[in-house]
Amino acid sequence: MFWTKNPIPMLPRLSELDAYKYYFQCYGKDMETNLPDKKGQLIPAFHSVMKKKHRSL
């Protein structure tokens, strides 16, 4: 199992995870100070993952 709070670095290689179950956790800077901006970067990145994997949001 693979788990990440920031999918941005892995977006170009997302297909390499096709054989695995993986989960994304969406936190903001209030809980994780080193994460990118939630509304400006993380949420769009999560939407991109869902579109690539054909899952409903």
ABEGO torsion letter per residue (X at the ends): XBBBABAAAAAAAAAAAAABBBBBBBBBAAABAABBBAAAAAAAAAAAAAAAAGBBX
